[in-house]
Amino acid sequence: MSKEKLMDRARDELFSHINRCGVLQAAEDDQQHWMDETIDYLGERYPDLTETDLGQLHEIGLRFCKPAIAHGADSTAKTMEDVGVA
C-alpha cells in the first residue's frame, strides 16, 4: 500500500474514532490525553507510519476537535432567523 493511501486510511480512522468517542465535547486537557493514546494505538495498528506521520495525525486530530465555527449549546453562532434573512 502506498504511503499516501496508508496516511489517508489512518486519518479516516482517526476522524471516525473522534466522532464516535464523543471527544469533541471533552475538556481540552482530556482531548489531549485521548489524542495521545489514540495516536499510540494508530502507531501500533499502522507500523509503517513514521513518528513524523503520527505527529501530523496528532496535529490534524487536535485541529479537527477545535472547529473554526463552534457548535452546540455554548455556540454564539446566529441562526438564519436571528440575522433577519428574508
HTML snippet that shows the backbone in 3Dmol.js (N, CA, C, O; Angstrom):
<script src="https://3Dmol.org/build/3Dmol-min.js"></script>
<div id="view" style="width:600px;height:400px;position:relative"></div>
<script>
const pdb = `
ATOM      1  N   MET A   1       0.856  -1.178   0.000  1.00  0.00           N
ATOM      2  CA  MET A   1       0.000   0.000   0.000  1.00  0.00           C
ATOM      3  C   MET A   1       0.902   1.240   0.000  1.00  0.00           C
ATOM      4  O   MET A   1       1.909   1.279   0.706  1.00  0.00           O
ATOM      5  N   SER A   2       0.540   2.236  -0.783  1.00  0.00           N
ATOM      6  CA  SER A   2       1.353   3.442  -0.866  1.00  0.00           C
ATOM      7  C   SER A   2       1.283   4.238   0.441  1.00  0.00           C
ATOM      8  O   SER A   2       0.331   4.116   1.212  1.00  0.00           O
ATOM      9  N   LYS A   3       2.302   5.044   0.665  1.00  0.00           N
ATOM     10  CA  LYS A   3       2.386   5.853   1.890  1.00  0.00           C
ATOM     11  C   LYS A   3       1.195   6.803   2.003  1.00  0.00           C
ATOM     12  O   LYS A   3       0.631   6.959   3.087  1.00  0.00           O
ATOM     13  N   GLU A   4       0.804   7.443   0.893  1.00  0.00           N
ATOM     14  CA  GLU A   4      -0.317   8.378   0.915  1.00  0.00           C
ATOM     15  C   GLU A   4      -1.617   7.665   1.274  1.00  0.00           C
ATOM     16  O   GLU A   4      -2.426   8.180   2.046  1.00  0.00           O
ATOM     17  N   LYS A   5      -1.808   6.493   0.715  1.00  0.00           N
ATOM     18  CA  LYS A   5      -3.026   5.727   0.981  1.00  0.00           C
ATOM     19  C   LYS A   5      -3.073   5.264   2.439  1.00  0.00           C
ATOM     20  O   LYS A   5      -4.134   5.259   3.062  1.00  0.00           O
ATOM     21  N   LEU A   6      -1.924   4.880   2.970  1.00  0.00           N
ATOM     22  CA  LEU A   6      -1.837   4.474   4.368  1.00  0.00           C
ATOM     23  C   LEU A   6      -2.167   5.644   5.295  1.00  0.00           C
ATOM     24  O   LEU A   6      -2.900   5.475   6.269  1.00  0.00           O
ATOM     25  N   MET A   7      -1.631   6.822   4.998  1.00  0.00           N
ATOM     26  CA  MET A   7      -1.938   8.022   5.796  1.00  0.00           C
ATOM     27  C   MET A   7      -3.418   8.369   5.696  1.00  0.00           C
ATOM     28  O   MET A   7      -4.040   8.719   6.699  1.00  0.00           O
ATOM     29  N   ASP A   8      -3.986   8.277   4.502  1.00  0.00           N
ATOM     30  CA  ASP A   8      -5.411   8.562   4.324  1.00  0.00           C
ATOM     31  C   ASP A   8      -6.262   7.610   5.160  1.00  0.00           C
ATOM     32  O   ASP A   8      -7.227   8.026   5.800  1.00  0.00           O
ATOM     33  N   ARG A   9      -5.900   6.344   5.149  1.00  0.00           N
ATOM     34  CA  ARG A   9      -6.659   5.353   5.908  1.00  0.00           C
ATOM     35  C   ARG A   9      -6.556   5.625   7.413  1.00  0.00           C
ATOM     36  O   ARG A   9      -7.555   5.557   8.129  1.00  0.00           O
ATOM     37  N   ALA A  10      -5.356   5.930   7.884  1.00  0.00           N
ATOM     38  CA  ALA A  10      -5.159   6.219   9.311  1.00  0.00           C
ATOM     39  C   ALA A  10      -5.903   7.492   9.706  1.00  0.00           C
ATOM     40  O   ALA A  10      -6.503   7.551  10.779  1.00  0.00           O
ATOM     41  N   ARG A  11      -5.868   8.517   8.843  1.00  0.00           N
ATOM     42  CA  ARG A  11      -6.578   9.774   9.123  1.00  0.00           C
ATOM     43  C   ARG A  11      -8.080   9.534   9.192  1.00  0.00           C
ATOM     44  O   ARG A  11      -8.747  10.032  10.098  1.00  0.00           O
ATOM     45  N   ASP A  12      -8.610   8.780   8.249  1.00  0.00           N
ATOM     46  CA  ASP A  12     -10.039   8.495   8.251  1.00  0.00           C
ATOM     47  C   ASP A  12     -10.449   7.717   9.501  1.00  0.00           C
ATOM     48  O   ASP A  12     -11.511   7.961  10.074  1.00  0.00           O
ATOM     49  N   GLU A  13      -9.603   6.785   9.915  1.00  0.00           N
ATOM     50  CA  GLU A  13      -9.889   6.021  11.127  1.00  0.00           C
ATOM     51  C   GLU A  13      -9.848   6.942  12.354  1.00  0.00           C
ATOM     52  O   GLU A  13     -10.678   6.812  13.255  1.00  0.00           O
ATOM     53  N   LEU A  14      -8.892   7.864  12.390  1.00  0.00           N
ATOM     54  CA  LEU A  14      -8.807   8.824  13.492  1.00  0.00           C
ATOM     55  C   LEU A  14     -10.074   9.665  13.571  1.00  0.00           C
ATOM     56  O   LEU A  14     -10.639   9.830  14.652  1.00  0.00           O
ATOM     57  N   PHE A  15     -10.527  10.199  12.439  1.00  0.00           N
ATOM     58  CA  PHE A  15     -11.745  11.014  12.427  1.00  0.00           C
ATOM     59  C   PHE A  15     -12.955  10.205  12.877  1.00  0.00           C
ATOM     60  O   PHE A  15     -13.826  10.718  13.579  1.00  0.00           O
ATOM     61  N   SER A  16     -13.008   8.947  12.473  1.00  0.00           N
ATOM     62  CA  SER A  16     -14.099   8.083  12.884  1.00  0.00           C
ATOM     63  C   SER A  16     -14.088   7.884  14.395  1.00  0.00           C
ATOM     64  O   SER A  16     -15.135   7.942  15.039  1.00  0.00           O
ATOM     65  N   HIS A  17     -12.912   7.652  14.957  1.00  0.00           N
ATOM     66  CA  HIS A  17     -12.793   7.498  16.413  1.00  0.00           C
ATOM     67  C   HIS A  17     -13.220   8.780  17.126  1.00  0.00           C
ATOM     68  O   HIS A  17     -13.928   8.724  18.132  1.00  0.00           O
ATOM     69  N   ILE A  18     -12.797   9.917  16.617  1.00  0.00           N
ATOM     70  CA  ILE A  18     -13.151  11.205  17.233  1.00  0.00           C
ATOM     71  C   ILE A  18     -14.666  11.366  17.275  1.00  0.00           C
ATOM     72  O   ILE A  18     -15.228  11.736  18.306  1.00  0.00           O
ATOM     73  N   ASN A  19     -15.318  11.091  16.165  1.00  0.00           N
ATOM     74  CA  ASN A  19     -16.770  11.266  16.099  1.00  0.00           C
ATOM     75  C   ASN A  19     -17.523  10.267  16.974  1.00  0.00           C
ATOM     76  O   ASN A  19     -18.539  10.617  17.574  1.00  0.00           O
ATOM     77  N   ARG A  20     -17.041   9.039  17.052  1.00  0.00           N
ATOM     78  CA  ARG A  20     -17.727   8.005  17.835  1.00  0.00           C
ATOM     79  C   ARG A  20     -17.510   8.142  19.334  1.00  0.00           C
ATOM     80  O   ARG A  20     -18.399   7.803  20.116  1.00  0.00           O
ATOM     81  N   CYS A  21     -16.351   8.630  19.749  1.00  0.00           N
ATOM     82  CA  CYS A  21     -15.987   8.602  21.166  1.00  0.00           C
ATOM     83  C   CYS A  21     -16.456   9.829  21.944  1.00  0.00           C
ATOM     84  O   CYS A  21     -16.292   9.867  23.163  1.00  0.00           O
ATOM     85  N   GLY A  22     -17.022  10.817  21.294  1.00  0.00           N
ATOM     86  CA  GLY A  22     -17.517  11.992  21.995  1.00  0.00           C
ATOM     87  C   GLY A  22     -16.429  12.918  22.497  1.00  0.00           C
ATOM     88  O   GLY A  22     -16.678  13.750  23.369  1.00  0.00           O
ATOM     89  N   VAL A  23     -15.223  12.786  21.958  1.00  0.00           N
ATOM     90  CA  VAL A  23     -14.109  13.612  22.415  1.00  0.00           C
ATOM     91  C   VAL A  23     -14.301  15.088  22.050  1.00  0.00           C
ATOM     92  O   VAL A  23     -13.650  15.955  22.633  1.00  0.00           O
ATOM     93  N   LEU A  24     -15.175  15.378  21.104  1.00  0.00           N
ATOM     94  CA  LEU A  24     -15.425  16.770  20.715  1.00  0.00           C
ATOM     95  C   LEU A  24     -16.019  17.583  21.865  1.00  0.00           C
ATOM     96  O   LEU A  24     -15.812  18.794  21.936  1.00  0.00           O
ATOM     97  N   GLN A  25     -16.751  16.930  22.760  1.00  0.00           N
ATOM     98  CA  GLN A  25     -17.368  17.623  23.881  1.00  0.00           C
ATOM     99  C   GLN A  25     -16.482  17.613  25.125  1.00  0.00           C
ATOM    100  O   GLN A  25     -16.861  18.188  26.145  1.00  0.00           O
ATOM    101  N   ALA A  26     -15.326  16.980  25.068  1.00  0.00           N
ATOM    102  CA  ALA A  26     -14.435  16.858  26.227  1.00  0.00           C
ATOM    103  C   ALA A  26     -13.651  18.151  26.451  1.00  0.00           C
ATOM    104  O   ALA A  26     -13.508  18.975  25.548  1.00  0.00           O
ATOM    105  N   ALA A  27     -13.150  18.306  27.673  1.00  0.00           N
ATOM    106  CA  ALA A  27     -12.280  19.439  28.004  1.00  0.00           C
ATOM    107  C   ALA A  27     -10.978  19.312  27.210  1.00  0.00           C
ATOM    108  O   ALA A  27     -10.600  18.219  26.786  1.00  0.00           O
ATOM    109  N   GLU A  28     -10.306  20.436  27.017  1.00  0.00           N
ATOM    110  CA  GLU A  28      -9.101  20.458  26.187  1.00  0.00           C
ATOM    111  C   GLU A  28      -8.025  19.498  26.714  1.00  0.00           C
ATOM    112  O   GLU A  28      -7.386  18.804  25.923  1.00  0.00           O
ATOM    113  N   ASP A  29      -7.816  19.448  28.031  1.00  0.00           N
ATOM    114  CA  ASP A  29      -6.828  18.527  28.605  1.00  0.00           C
ATOM    115  C   ASP A  29      -7.198  17.068  28.328  1.00  0.00           C
ATOM    116  O   ASP A  29      -6.338  16.243  28.020  1.00  0.00           O
ATOM    117  N   ASP A  30      -8.484  16.769  28.444  1.00  0.00           N
ATOM    118  CA  ASP A  30      -8.953  15.410  28.168  1.00  0.00           C
ATOM    119  C   ASP A  30      -8.793  15.060  26.694  1.00  0.00           C
ATOM    120  O   ASP A  30      -8.465  13.925  26.348  1.00  0.00           O
ATOM    121  N   GLN A  31      -9.026  16.040  25.835  1.00  0.00           N
ATOM    122  CA  GLN A  31      -8.833  15.809  24.402  1.00  0.00           C
ATOM    123  C   GLN A  31      -7.372  15.477  24.111  1.00  0.00           C
ATOM    124  O   GLN A  31      -7.072  14.572  23.333  1.00  0.00           O
ATOM    125  N   GLN A  32      -6.475  16.218  24.743  1.00  0.00           N
ATOM    126  CA  GLN A  32      -5.042  15.994  24.534  1.00  0.00           C
ATOM    127  C   GLN A  32      -4.649  14.587  24.983  1.00  0.00           C
ATOM    128  O   GLN A  32      -3.945  13.877  24.265  1.00  0.00           O
ATOM    129  N   HIS A  33      -5.098  14.192  26.154  1.00  0.00           N
ATOM    130  CA  HIS A  33      -4.792  12.851  26.682  1.00  0.00           C
ATOM    131  C   HIS A  33      -5.380  11.766  25.768  1.00  0.00           C
ATOM    132  O   HIS A  33      -4.710  10.786  25.443  1.00  0.00           O
ATOM    133  N   TRP A  34      -6.623  11.957  25.366  1.00  0.00           N
ATOM    134  CA  TRP A  34      -7.286  10.999  24.480  1.00  0.00           C
ATOM    135  C   TRP A  34      -6.532  10.891  23.160  1.00  0.00           C
ATOM    136  O   TRP A  34      -6.328   9.793  22.641  1.00  0.00           O
ATOM    137  N   MET A  35      -6.117  12.043  22.618  1.00  0.00           N
ATOM    138  CA  MET A  35      -5.408  12.047  21.331  1.00  0.00           C
ATOM    139  C   MET A  35      -4.072  11.335  21.449  1.00  0.00           C
ATOM    140  O   MET A  35      -3.693  10.584  20.550  1.00  0.00           O
ATOM    141  N   ASP A  36      -3.344  11.558  22.549  1.00  0.00           N
ATOM    142  CA  ASP A  36      -2.058  10.880  22.757  1.00  0.00           C
ATOM    143  C   ASP A  36      -2.245   9.364  22.718  1.00  0.00           C
ATOM    144  O   ASP A  36      -1.492   8.658  22.047  1.00  0.00           O
ATOM    145  N   GLU A  37      -3.245   8.871  23.437  1.00  0.00           N
ATOM    146  CA  GLU A  37      -3.487   7.431  23.489  1.00  0.00           C
ATOM    147  C   GLU A  37      -3.958   6.880  22.142  1.00  0.00           C
ATOM    148  O   GLU A  37      -3.575   5.779  21.746  1.00  0.00           O
ATOM    149  N   THR A  38      -4.782   7.645  21.449  1.00  0.00           N
ATOM    150  CA  THR A  38      -5.298   7.188  20.158  1.00  0.00           C
ATOM    151  C   THR A  38      -4.199   7.151  19.111  1.00  0.00           C
ATOM    152  O   THR A  38      -4.163   6.237  18.287  1.00  0.00           O
ATOM    153  N   ILE A  39      -3.312   8.118  19.128  1.00  0.00           N
ATOM    154  CA  ILE A  39      -2.195   8.126  18.174  1.00  0.00           C
ATOM    155  C   ILE A  39      -1.257   6.958  18.470  1.00  0.00           C
ATOM    156  O   ILE A  39      -0.726   6.346  17.543  1.00  0.00           O
ATOM    157  N   ASP A  40      -1.046   6.642  19.752  1.00  0.00           N
ATOM    158  CA  ASP A  40      -0.254   5.451  20.095  1.00  0.00           C
ATOM    159  C   ASP A  40      -0.896   4.199  19.508  1.00  0.00           C
ATOM    160  O   ASP A  40      -0.215   3.341  18.947  1.00  0.00           O
ATOM    161  N   TYR A  41      -2.216   4.107  19.646  1.00  0.00           N
ATOM    162  CA  TYR A  41      -2.953   2.965  19.086  1.00  0.00           C
ATOM    163  C   TYR A  41      -2.780   2.903  17.565  1.00  0.00           C
ATOM    164  O   TYR A  41      -2.517   1.836  17.010  1.00  0.00           O
ATOM    165  N   LEU A  42      -2.928   4.050  16.898  1.00  0.00           N
ATOM    166  CA  LEU A  42      -2.781   4.063  15.436  1.00  0.00           C
ATOM    167  C   LEU A  42      -1.360   3.691  15.018  1.00  0.00           C
ATOM    168  O   LEU A  42      -1.157   3.064  13.978  1.00  0.00           O
ATOM    169  N   GLY A  43      -0.369   4.084  15.839  1.00  0.00           N
ATOM    170  CA  GLY A  43       1.010   3.703  15.555  1.00  0.00           C
ATOM    171  C   GLY A  43       1.209   2.194  15.601  1.00  0.00           C
ATOM    172  O   GLY A  43       1.973   1.631  14.817  1.00  0.00           O
ATOM    173  N   GLU A  44       0.503   1.540  16.541  1.00  0.00           N
ATOM    174  CA  GLU A  44       0.567   0.085  16.620  1.00  0.00           C
ATOM    175  C   GLU A  44      -0.195  -0.555  15.460  1.00  0.00           C
ATOM    176  O   GLU A  44       0.230  -1.568  14.905  1.00  0.00           O
ATOM    177  N   ARG A  45      -1.311   0.043  15.109  1.00  0.00           N
ATOM    178  CA  ARG A  45      -2.156  -0.508  14.045  1.00  0.00           C
ATOM    179  C   ARG A  45      -1.526  -0.330  12.661  1.00  0.00           C
ATOM    180  O   ARG A  45      -1.692  -1.169  11.776  1.00  0.00           O
ATOM    181  N   TYR A  46      -0.803   0.772  12.496  1.00  0.00           N
ATOM    182  CA  TYR A  46      -0.144   1.076  11.211  1.00  0.00           C
ATOM    183  C   TYR A  46       1.362   1.224  11.454  1.00  0.00           C
ATOM    184  O   TYR A  46       1.869   2.345  11.491  1.00  0.00           O
ATOM    185  N   PRO A  47       2.076   0.119  11.618  1.00  0.00           N
ATOM    186  CA  PRO A  47       3.501   0.191  11.973  1.00  0.00           C
ATOM    187  C   PRO A  47       4.388   0.813  10.892  1.00  0.00           C
ATOM    188  O   PRO A  47       5.527   1.182  11.179  1.00  0.00           O
ATOM    189  N   ASP A  48       3.899   0.936   9.674  1.00  0.00           N
ATOM    190  CA  ASP A  48       4.701   1.544   8.610  1.00  0.00           C
ATOM    191  C   ASP A  48       4.693   3.070   8.667  1.00  0.00           C
ATOM    192  O   ASP A  48       5.444   3.718   7.938  1.00  0.00           O
ATOM    193  N   LEU A  49       3.858   3.647   9.519  1.00  0.00           N
ATOM    194  CA  LEU A  49       3.853   5.102   9.666  1.00  0.00           C
ATOM    195  C   LEU A  49       5.038   5.526  10.534  1.00  0.00           C
ATOM    196  O   LEU A  49       5.362   4.876  11.529  1.00  0.00           O
ATOM    197  N   THR A  50       5.671   6.619  10.142  1.00  0.00           N
ATOM    198  CA  THR A  50       6.821   7.125  10.887  1.00  0.00           C
ATOM    199  C   THR A  50       6.345   8.011  12.046  1.00  0.00           C
ATOM    200  O   THR A  50       5.164   8.340  12.148  1.00  0.00           O
ATOM    201  N   GLU A  51       7.275   8.381  12.901  1.00  0.00           N
ATOM    202  CA  GLU A  51       6.948   9.300  14.000  1.00  0.00           C
ATOM    203  C   GLU A  51       6.458  10.645  13.446  1.00  0.00           C
ATOM    204  O   GLU A  51       5.588  11.286  14.036  1.00  0.00           O
ATOM    205  N   THR A  52       7.017  11.059  12.323  1.00  0.00           N
ATOM    206  CA  THR A  52       6.573  12.301  11.674  1.00  0.00           C
ATOM    207  C   THR A  52       5.130  12.163  11.212  1.00  0.00           C
ATOM    208  O   THR A  52       4.325  13.074  11.406  1.00  0.00           O
ATOM    209  N   ASP A  53       4.799  11.035  10.603  1.00  0.00           N
ATOM    210  CA  ASP A  53       3.427  10.782  10.159  1.00  0.00           C
ATOM    211  C   ASP A  53       2.466  10.826  11.341  1.00  0.00           C
ATOM    212  O   ASP A  53       1.408  11.451  11.268  1.00  0.00           O
ATOM    213  N   LEU A  54       2.840  10.160  12.428  1.00  0.00           N
ATOM    214  CA  LEU A  54       1.985  10.129  13.617  1.00  0.00           C
ATOM    215  C   LEU A  54       1.850  11.522  14.229  1.00  0.00           C
ATOM    216  O   LEU A  54       0.786  11.877  14.737  1.00  0.00           O
ATOM    217  N   GLY A  55       2.912  12.301  14.182  1.00  0.00           N
ATOM    218  CA  GLY A  55       2.846  13.684  14.662  1.00  0.00           C
ATOM    219  C   GLY A  55       1.874  14.515  13.839  1.00  0.00           C
ATOM    220  O   GLY A  55       1.130  15.335  14.378  1.00  0.00           O
ATOM    221  N   GLN A  56       1.888  14.297  12.531  1.00  0.00           N
ATOM    222  CA  GLN A  56       0.942  15.009  11.665  1.00  0.00           C
ATOM    223  C   GLN A  56      -0.493  14.595  11.973  1.00  0.00           C
ATOM    224  O   GLN A  56      -1.391  15.436  12.008  1.00  0.00           O
ATOM    225  N   LEU A  57      -0.709  13.300  12.195  1.00  0.00           N
ATOM    226  CA  LEU A  57      -2.053  12.833  12.545  1.00  0.00           C
ATOM    227  C   LEU A  57      -2.510  13.443  13.875  1.00  0.00           C
ATOM    228  O   LEU A  57      -3.674  13.817  14.026  1.00  0.00           O
ATOM    229  N   HIS A  58      -1.600  13.539  14.820  1.00  0.00           N
ATOM    230  CA  HIS A  58      -1.908  14.129  16.126  1.00  0.00           C
ATOM    231  C   HIS A  58      -2.367  15.575  15.945  1.00  0.00           C
ATOM    232  O   HIS A  58      -3.383  15.988  16.504  1.00  0.00           O
ATOM    233  N   GLU A  59      -1.615  16.332  15.164  1.00  0.00           N
ATOM    234  CA  GLU A  59      -1.938  17.739  14.916  1.00  0.00           C
ATOM    235  C   GLU A  59      -3.271  17.882  14.175  1.00  0.00           C
ATOM    236  O   GLU A  59      -4.093  18.729  14.527  1.00  0.00           O
ATOM    237  N   ILE A  60      -3.478  17.066  13.169  1.00  0.00           N
ATOM    238  CA  ILE A  60      -4.731  17.090  12.410  1.00  0.00           C
ATOM    239  C   ILE A  60      -5.905  16.758  13.319  1.00  0.00           C
ATOM    240  O   ILE A  60      -6.950  17.404  13.251  1.00  0.00           O
ATOM    241  N   GLY A  61      -5.733  15.752  14.167  1.00  0.00           N
ATOM    242  CA  GLY A  61      -6.792  15.345  15.083  1.00  0.00           C
ATOM    243  C   GLY A  61      -7.169  16.441  16.054  1.00  0.00           C
ATOM    244  O   GLY A  61      -8.353  16.681  16.295  1.00  0.00           O
ATOM    245  N   LEU A  62      -6.164  17.118  16.619  1.00  0.00           N
ATOM    246  CA  LEU A  62      -6.458  18.203  17.559  1.00  0.00           C
ATOM    247  C   LEU A  62      -7.149  19.372  16.869  1.00  0.00           C
ATOM    248  O   LEU A  62      -8.046  19.991  17.441  1.00  0.00           O
ATOM    249  N   ARG A  63      -6.731  19.677  15.639  1.00  0.00           N
ATOM    250  CA  ARG A  63      -7.412  20.746  14.893  1.00  0.00           C
ATOM    251  C   ARG A  63      -8.844  20.364  14.574  1.00  0.00           C
ATOM    252  O   ARG A  63      -9.733  21.216  14.596  1.00  0.00           O
ATOM    253  N   PHE A  64      -9.079  19.096  14.276  1.00  0.00           N
ATOM    254  CA  PHE A  64     -10.430  18.612  13.996  1.00  0.00           C
ATOM    255  C   PHE A  64     -11.329  18.767  15.222  1.00  0.00           C
ATOM    256  O   PHE A  64     -12.532  18.993  15.092  1.00  0.00           O
ATOM    257  N   CYS A  65     -10.745  18.647  16.402  1.00  0.00           N
ATOM    258  CA  CYS A  65     -11.509  18.787  17.651  1.00  0.00           C
ATOM    259  C   CYS A  65     -11.856  20.237  17.969  1.00  0.00           C
ATOM    260  O   CYS A  65     -12.701  20.496  18.826  1.00  0.00           O
ATOM    261  N   LYS A  66     -11.217  21.183  17.288  1.00  0.00           N
ATOM    262  CA  LYS A  66     -11.459  22.606  17.528  1.00  0.00           C
ATOM    263  C   LYS A  66     -11.891  23.277  16.225  1.00  0.00           C
ATOM    264  O   LYS A  66     -11.087  23.958  15.589  1.00  0.00           O
ATOM    265  N   PRO A  67     -13.136  23.097  15.824  1.00  0.00           N
ATOM    266  CA  PRO A  67     -13.571  23.671  14.547  1.00  0.00           C
ATOM    267  C   PRO A  67     -13.533  25.200  14.584  1.00  0.00           C
ATOM    268  O   PRO A  67     -13.646  25.811  15.647  1.00  0.00           O
ATOM    269  N   ALA A  68     -13.376  25.793  13.432  1.00  0.00           N
ATOM    270  CA  ALA A  68     -13.330  27.250  13.321  1.00  0.00           C
ATOM    271  C   ALA A  68     -14.643  27.883  13.760  1.00  0.00           C
ATOM    272  O   ALA A  68     -14.654  28.984  14.310  1.00  0.00           O
ATOM    273  N   ILE A  69     -15.741  27.191  13.519  1.00  0.00           N
ATOM    274  CA  ILE A  69     -17.063  27.663  13.936  1.00  0.00           C
ATOM    275  C   ILE A  69     -17.583  26.692  14.973  1.00  0.00           C
ATOM    276  O   ILE A  69     -17.814  25.518  14.682  1.00  0.00           O
ATOM    277  N   ALA A  70     -17.766  27.190  16.188  1.00  0.00           N
ATOM    278  CA  ALA A  70     -18.209  26.328  17.283  1.00  0.00           C
ATOM    279  C   ALA A  70     -19.642  25.862  17.066  1.00  0.00           C
ATOM    280  O   ALA A  70     -20.452  26.549  16.443  1.00  0.00           O
ATOM    281  N   HIS A  71     -19.933  24.688  17.590  1.00  0.00           N
ATOM    282  CA  HIS A  71     -21.269  24.119  17.515  1.00  0.00           C
ATOM    283  C   HIS A  71     -21.732  23.772  18.912  1.00  0.00           C
ATOM    284  O   HIS A  71     -20.914  23.632  19.822  1.00  0.00           O
ATOM    285  N   GLY A  72     -23.010  23.635  19.092  1.00  0.00           N
ATOM    286  CA  GLY A  72     -23.528  23.200  20.381  1.00  0.00           C
ATOM    287  C   GLY A  72     -24.160  24.331  21.169  1.00  0.00           C
ATOM    288  O   GLY A  72     -24.315  25.446  20.671  1.00  0.00           O
ATOM    289  N   ALA A  73     -24.518  24.031  22.397  1.00  0.00           N
ATOM    290  CA  ALA A  73     -25.258  24.972  23.241  1.00  0.00           C
ATOM    291  C   ALA A  73     -24.457  26.223  23.565  1.00  0.00           C
ATOM    292  O   ALA A  73     -25.037  27.299  23.711  1.00  0.00           O
ATOM    293  N   ASP A  74     -23.130  26.107  23.681  1.00  0.00           N
ATOM    294  CA  ASP A  74     -22.312  27.262  24.037  1.00  0.00           C
ATOM    295  C   ASP A  74     -21.950  28.132  22.836  1.00  0.00           C
ATOM    296  O   ASP A  74     -21.282  29.155  22.989  1.00  0.00           O
ATOM    297  N   SER A  75     -22.374  27.744  21.680  1.00  0.00           N
ATOM    298  CA  SER A  75     -22.042  28.471  20.463  1.00  0.00           C
ATOM    299  C   SER A  75     -22.769  29.806  20.410  1.00  0.00           C
ATOM    300  O   SER A  75     -23.922  29.909  20.826  1.00  0.00           O
ATOM    301  N   THR A  76     -22.090  30.828  19.896  1.00  0.00           N
ATOM    302  CA  THR A  76     -22.715  32.129  19.698  1.00  0.00           C
ATOM    303  C   THR A  76     -23.132  32.327  18.249  1.00  0.00           C
ATOM    304  O   THR A  76     -23.535  33.422  17.858  1.00  0.00           O
ATOM    305  N   ALA A  77     -23.036  31.275  17.458  1.00  0.00           N
ATOM    306  CA  ALA A  77     -23.423  31.363  16.055  1.00  0.00           C
ATOM    307  C   ALA A  77     -24.903  31.726  15.949  1.00  0.00           C
ATOM    308  O   ALA A  77     -25.723  31.229  16.721  1.00  0.00           O
ATOM    309  N   LYS A  78     -25.234  32.565  15.022  1.00  0.00           N
ATOM    310  CA  LYS A  78     -26.613  33.016  14.826  1.00  0.00           C
ATOM    311  C   LYS A  78     -27.368  32.078  13.902  1.00  0.00           C
ATOM    312  O   LYS A  78     -26.784  31.455  13.016  1.00  0.00           O
ATOM    313  N   THR A  79     -28.654  31.985  14.116  1.00  0.00           N
ATOM    314  CA  THR A  79     -29.490  31.239  13.197  1.00  0.00           C
ATOM    315  C   THR A  79     -29.922  32.200  12.094  1.00  0.00           C
ATOM    316  O   THR A  79     -29.743  33.412  12.208  1.00  0.00           O
ATOM    317  N   MET A  80     -30.479  31.659  11.052  1.00  0.00           N
ATOM    318  CA  MET A  80     -30.955  32.496   9.957  1.00  0.00           C
ATOM    319  C   MET A  80     -32.014  33.481  10.447  1.00  0.00           C
ATOM    320  O   MET A  80     -32.058  34.616   9.973  1.00  0.00           O
ATOM    321  N   GLU A  81     -32.872  33.068  11.391  1.00  0.00           N
ATOM    322  CA  GLU A  81     -33.916  33.957  11.911  1.00  0.00           C
ATOM    323  C   GLU A  81     -33.302  35.102  12.716  1.00  0.00           C
ATOM    324  O   GLU A  81     -33.803  36.226  12.681  1.00  0.00           O
ATOM    325  N   ASP A  82     -32.193  34.812  13.457  1.00  0.00           N
ATOM    326  CA  ASP A  82     -31.560  35.835  14.282  1.00  0.00           C
ATOM    327  C   ASP A  82     -30.970  36.970  13.456  1.00  0.00           C
ATOM    328  O   ASP A  82     -30.927  38.109  13.920  1.00  0.00           O
ATOM    329  N   VAL A  83     -30.518  36.682  12.248  1.00  0.00           N
ATOM    330  CA  VAL A  83     -29.869  37.712  11.452  1.00  0.00           C
ATOM    331  C   VAL A  83     -30.857  38.417  10.517  1.00  0.00           C
ATOM    332  O   VAL A  83     -30.467  39.315   9.770  1.00  0.00           O
ATOM    333  N   GLY A  84     -32.110  38.023  10.553  1.00  0.00           N
ATOM    334  CA  GLY A  84     -33.132  38.713   9.771  1.00  0.00           C
ATOM    335  C   GLY A  84     -33.085  38.433   8.291  1.00  0.00           C
ATOM    336  O   GLY A  84     -33.370  39.324   7.491  1.00  0.00           O
ATOM    337  N   VAL A  85     -32.741  37.242   7.906  1.00  0.00           N
ATOM    338  CA  VAL A  85     -32.706  36.871   6.493  1.00  0.00           C
ATOM    339  C   VAL A  85     -34.133  36.685   6.014  1.00  0.00           C
ATOM    340  O   VAL A  85     -34.937  36.007   6.653  1.00  0.00           O
ATOM    341  N   ALA A  86     -34.434  37.297   4.880  1.00  0.00           N
ATOM    342  CA  ALA A  86     -35.796  37.224   4.357  1.00  0.00           C
ATOM    343  C   ALA A  86     -35.977  36.039   3.464  1.00  0.00           C
ATOM    344  O   ALA A  86     -37.068  35.824   2.935  1.00  0.00           O
TER     345      ALA A  86
END
`;
const viewer = $3Dmol.createViewer("view");
viewer.addModel(pdb, "pdb");
viewer.setStyle({}, {cartoon: {color: "spectrum"}});
viewer.zoomTo();
viewer.render();
</script>
